[in-house]
Amino acid sequence: MDNSLKKPSFNPIPLRELLKMYDNSPPVPSEASFRSTGPHPDYSAPMSLNVMRSLPVDDVMTLVDPLFPRSGLAILAGPPDTGKSQFARQLARTVSLKLPEFLGFPINAVHNDVLYVTTEEELRDVRFKIDRQDKGLERILGRAIED
């Protein structure tokens, strides 16, 4: 038997031991330190569920307030041919152009970089549709759009 094809070993950690490890995680910073690091503290360090549950729930950073979170996943779902792709393209364009709002909702973008992924359209079709949307946006803004 060829040992190179063996499955790697896996040593599971008992749940109680895992919980002990995370219960010893650093405590949540005080409210005073929140103010010193800006409006959104960094929660990237591992923490226990108890610590996580003690965090303020109104500290969700949004891209389009209150519609989409700034990080993670958001799902835009609906029946076919209801404008989901058009909505997504227009949101992407609004963010990339650094416009202050989308459909009357404030944009809270940090980098203004957009990755638009489609599995249903060809590149030329997406380009054509974005160009058409840009013409409409130029009429609304009263100025030419420059990337």
N, C-alpha and C positions, 0 to 999 in steps of 0.2 A: 504494500500500500504506500502511495506517495504522500509523505507528510506535508508537502507544500500545499496540498489541497484541503488540509484540515481546516475546520472552522476555527476562528479565533476563540480563545477562551473568554468567558464572561463571568465575572464574579459579582453577583448581585449584592447590593448593600441592603441589609434589613431596613424596613421602613422606620423603625424606631431610631436606628443609628443615623439615618438620613435626616430625620426631624431634629435630632440633637445637633447635628452639624449646622443646620440652618437656624435653629433657635439661638445659636451662638454668633449669628451674623451681627455686623455692626448695627447699632441702633439708628433709627431715623434721625436725621439732623434736626436740631431745634428750629423753631419758627424764626428765630433771630438769624440763623445761618441761611434760611431760605431767602431772606431779604438781601443778604450779602452776595448770594450767587445769582440773583435775578429772580424773575417771577416764576421760573420753572426749575426746581432743583433737579439734580441728576440722580435718578433712581436706578442706575445701571448695576450697582453692587447687589450680590445675592442677598435675599432677605427671606425671613420666614413668612408664612401666610398670616400669622398674627400681626407681624410688623406691617405687612402689606395692607391688611385690613384697617390699620390705624391711620393710614395716609388719607389726606383730604381727597374726596371724590370729585371736587370741582376743579381739579388741577389737570384736566384733559386738554392737551394742546390740539387745536384743530387747524386744518388747512382752510376749510370753508366753514366758518362758524355759523351755526352749530351742526352742519351737515356731515362733514367728513373729518376723521381724525388725521393729524399730521403724520403719524406713523402707524404701521400695522396695515391691516386690510380693511377695505370697505367694499361692499357689494352693491352694485347698481343692477337691480333685477326688474324684470317686467315682461309682459307679453311681446312677441315679435312685432317689429315695425312700429314701435312707440317712441322712437327717438333716443334710445339709450346711447348709441354710438355718437350721435350728433351732440348730445349733452356732454359726453366724455371728451370729445374733440374740442368743444367750446370751452370746457373747464381747463383742459390742458393748454389751450391757446391763451386763455385769460391769465393763467399762472405764468406761462413763459413770457408774456408781454409785460409782466409786473403791474398789471392793472389792480386797482385797490379793492374791487369788489366783483362778485359774480352773481348775477341775477338779484342784486340788492343785498347779498350777504358778504360780509367782509372777508377778504383773503388774508391769511396769516402765513404766507410763504416765507421761507428762510432763504432758499437757494434759487428758486424760480427755474430749476431744471426739471424737465418733464420727459418721461419715457412713456410713449403711447404704444401699446401692444395690441394688435388685432389678429384674430385668427380667421376672420371672415372676409377681409377686403384685400385687394391688390394695392400695391404702393401707389400706382397711378390714380386709383380711385380715391385713396385717402388724400393724396396731394390735391386733386381736383376739388374735393369736398372742403378741405381746409382753405383753399383759395377762395371758394364761394363764401365760406363763413367769414373770411377776412374782409371781403368786400362789404358784407353787411355790417361788420364791426366798424369798418372805416366810416360808413354812413352814420352810425350811432355816435361814434367818437368825434366825428367832424374833422378827422385828420387821417393822413396816410399811416399805415402800420409799418414800422421798421423793426426788424429783428435785432 
